[in-house]
């Protein structure tokens, strides 16, 4: 068995106690973090190694973005793609020994507030990022797991109100179409919806603006774990750790965990 988790931590140094708690309580074999907001030399390697995670591959930058994959098992970095073509640290790919599993960790741009490429360059960059990912996925030739904050809630039931969010960045038809092209390019299996079938409630993000996130429950499913078909068939379980949204100084995202019979 091998378990893999993904979590947009929204600053790994600020929320290191939450990461440590998560590792102690859930003990995944691999944890993929997004939005670590630090450079590689600032990453808390020693604290995580002390908890049994001595292996880490970090693609960071100063103050913004950044991704990191930590593991109980040896890791070999296999790729760093700049799908936004601007030098931001938003992706790292690793191979996990001895299984040979390839895990791609990605943080898709949020895209700003206005869903209009002409008036909002950030939205255009997001769409271009997804299109570049699709062209990359079309060439994948081995079983692969891709996880992270995709910043798109594709299904109507992936948001608290499909009607009210149709014009809101993260749930617009043009973003969903771009994400669908990425899915179709490799035939990815959406592990979340494989184990929590639509239209069951499934969110991974709640805005900090809500005074009581649980009562209002205006969530979106922005975080994803997708697998090549043959790997998806080996997935034995999937969990969403909603209680982490109630932890002290929480991220606005919660962790996802998938177990595989490898």
C-alpha positions in Angstrom: 0.0 0.0 0.0 1.1 3.5 -0.7 -0.8 6.7 0.3 -0.4 10.1 -1.4 -1.7 13.4 -0.1 -2.0 16.9 -1.6 -2.5 20.2 0.2 -2.3 23.9 -0.8 -0.8 24.9 2.5 -0.7 28.7 1.9 2.8 29.2 3.4 4.6 26.2 4.7 6.6 28.1 7.3 3.6 29.9 8.7 1.6 26.7 8.9 4.4 24.2 9.7 2.6 23.1 12.9 -0.4 22.1 10.8 1.8 20.1 8.4 3.4 18.4 11.4 0.0 17.6 12.9 -1.2 16.3 9.6 1.8 14.0 9.2 1.5 12.7 12.7 -2.2 12.0 12.5 -2.6 10.8 8.9 0.9 9.5 8.1 0.7 9.5 4.3 3.7 8.1 2.5 4.0 11.2 0.2 2.7 14.7 0.7 2.6 17.2 -2.1 2.3 20.8 -1.0 1.4 23.9 -3.1 1.8 27.6 -2.4 4.7 27.0 0.0 5.7 30.7 -0.4 9.4 30.2 0.2 12.7 29.5 -1.5 14.2 26.0 -1.5 16.8 26.9 1.1 14.1 28.2 3.5 12.0 25.0 3.4 11.7 23.2 6.8 13.6 20.0 5.8 14.8 19.1 9.3 11.4 19.4 11.0 9.8 17.2 8.4 12.7 14.7 8.4 12.3 14.4 12.2 8.7 13.1 11.6 9.9 10.4 9.2 10.0 12.4 5.9 13.7 12.7 5.0 13.1 13.0 1.3 12.1 16.3 -0.3 12.1 17.9 -3.7 11.3 21.6 -3.6 10.7 24.1 -6.4 10.3 27.4 -4.5 10.5 31.1 -5.1 10.6 34.1 -2.8 7.3 34.9 -1.1 5.0 33.5 -3.7 3.7 30.2 -5.3 6.1 27.2 -5.0 5.6 23.5 -4.7 7.2 20.7 -2.7 6.9 17.0 -2.5 8.1 15.2 0.7 8.2 11.4 1.2 9.1 8.5 3.4 10.6 6.9 0.4 13.5 8.1 -1.8 12.6 10.6 -4.6 14.2 11.4 -7.9 13.2 14.7 -9.5 12.1 14.1 -13.1 10.7 17.4 -14.3 10.0 21.1 -13.7 7.7 22.6 -16.2 7.1 26.3 -16.7 3.6 26.0 -18.1 3.0 29.7 -17.5 6.2 30.6 -19.4 7.1 33.3 -16.9 9.5 31.6 -14.5 7.1 31.0 -11.6 7.6 27.9 -9.4 4.4 26.0 -10.0 5.3 22.4 -10.8 7.7 19.6 -9.9 7.6 16.0 -10.9 9.2 13.1 -9.0 9.7 9.3 -9.3 9.2 7.4 -6.0 11.4 4.5 -5.2 11.1 1.5 -5.2 7.6 1.7 -6.7 8.6 3.8 -9.7 5.4 5.8 -9.3 5.6 9.2 -11.0 3.9 12.0 -9.0 3.4 15.4 -10.7 2.7 18.2 -8.2 1.1 21.4 -9.8 -0.2 24.7 -8.7 -2.4 26.2 -11.5 -2.7 30.0 -11.5 -5.8 31.4 -9.9 -6.4 33.7 -12.9 -7.4 36.9 -11.3 -11.0 38.2 -10.7 -12.2 38.9 -14.2 -12.9 36.0 -16.6 -11.8 37.9 -19.7 -8.5 37.3 -21.5 -8.5 40.7 -23.2 -9.0 42.7 -20.0 -7.3 40.4 -17.5 -3.9 39.0 -18.6 -3.8 36.7 -15.6 -6.9 34.9 -16.9 -5.3 34.4 -20.3 -2.1 33.1 -18.6 -4.3 30.5 -16.7 -5.9 29.3 -19.9 -2.5 29.1 -21.6 -1.1 27.1 -18.6 -3.9 24.6 -18.9 -3.4 24.3 -22.7 0.3 23.7 -22.2 -0.5 21.0 -19.7 -2.8 19.3 -22.2 0.0 19.2 -24.8 2.4 17.7 -22.2 -0.2 15.2 -21.1 -0.7 14.0 -24.6 2.9 12.6 -24.6 2.8 10.8 -21.2 3.9 7.2 -21.8 3.9 5.7 -18.2 1.4 5.4 -15.3 1.3 8.8 -13.6 -0.4 10.6 -10.8 -1.0 14.4 -11.0 -2.2 16.2 -8.0 -2.5 19.8 -6.7 -4.5 23.0 -6.7 -5.9 23.1 -10.2 -7.9 26.3 -9.3 -10.9 25.0 -11.4 -14.1 23.4 -10.0 -15.3 21.5 -13.2 -18.6 19.9 -12.3 -21.9 21.7 -11.4 -21.8 19.9 -8.0 -18.2 21.0 -7.3 -19.4 24.4 -6.1 -22.0 25.6 -3.6 -24.0 27.3 -6.4 -23.5 26.5 -10.0 -25.9 29.2 -11.1 -24.3 32.0 -9.0 -20.7 31.0 -9.9 -21.0 30.5 -13.6 -19.4 33.9 -14.2 -16.8 33.6 -11.3 -13.2 32.7 -12.1 -12.6 29.0 -11.2 -16.0 27.8 -12.5 -16.5 29.5 -15.8 -17.3 27.4 -18.9 -14.1 28.4 -20.7 -12.0 27.2 -17.7 -13.9 24.0 -17.5 -13.4 23.4 -21.2 -9.6 24.0 -20.8 -9.5 21.5 -17.9 -11.5 19.0 -19.9 -9.0 19.2 -22.8 -6.3 18.5 -20.3 -8.2 15.5 -18.9 -8.9 14.1 -22.4 -5.3 14.5 -23.5 -4.2 11.6 -21.3 -7.5 10.0 -20.4 -7.0 10.9 -16.7 -9.2 9.4 -14.1 -10.6 11.9 -11.5 -9.9 10.0 -8.3 -12.0 12.3 -6.2 -15.1 11.7 -8.2 -14.2 8.0 -8.7 -14.6 7.6 -4.9 -17.1 10.4 -4.1 -19.4 10.1 -7.1 -21.2 13.2 -8.4 -23.5 14.8 -7.3 -22.3 14.0 -3.8 -21.0 17.1 -1.9 -17.3 17.4 -2.3 -15.4 20.7 -1.6 -11.7 21.4 -0.8 -11.7 25.2 -0.4 -13.6 27.7 1.5 -12.9 31.5 1.4 -11.4 33.2 4.4 -14.1 35.8 4.0 -16.8 33.6 5.6 -17.2 34.3 9.3 -18.3 30.7 9.8 -17.1 28.6 6.9 -18.9 25.5 8.0 -22.3 27.1 8.5 -22.2 29.0 5.2 -20.5 26.0 3.4 -19.8 28.1 0.3 -17.1 25.7 -0.9 -15.5 24.8 -4.2 -13.6 21.7 -5.3 -10.4 23.3 -6.5 -7.9 20.6 -5.5 -7.6 17.4 -7.5 -5.9 14.0 -7.7 -5.9 12.5 -11.2 -4.3 9.2 -12.3 -3.5 7.3 -15.5 -6.3 4.7 -16.0 -4.1 1.7 -15.0 -3.0 3.5 -11.9 -6.5 4.7 -11.1 -7.6 1.0 -11.0 -5.2 0.5 -8.1 -6.7 3.3 -6.0 -8.3 1.7 -2.9 -9.6 4.8 -1.1 -9.8 8.5 -1.1 -10.5 11.0 1.7 -11.0 14.7 2.1 -9.8 16.0 5.5 -12.4 18.8 6.0 -11.6 19.1 9.7 -8.2 20.7 8.8 -10.2 23.8 7.9 -11.0 24.2 11.6 -7.4 23.9 12.8 -5.6 27.0 14.2 -4.6 29.5 11.5 -5.8 27.2 8.8 -5.1 27.2 5.1 -8.2 28.0 3.0 -7.7 24.6 1.4 -7.9 21.1 3.0 -5.8 18.0 2.3 -6.9 15.1 0.0 -5.5 11.6 0.5 -5.6 8.6 -1.9 -4.4 5.1 -1.1 -3.1 2.8 -3.8 -2.4 -1.0 -3.8 1.1 -0.8 -5.2 
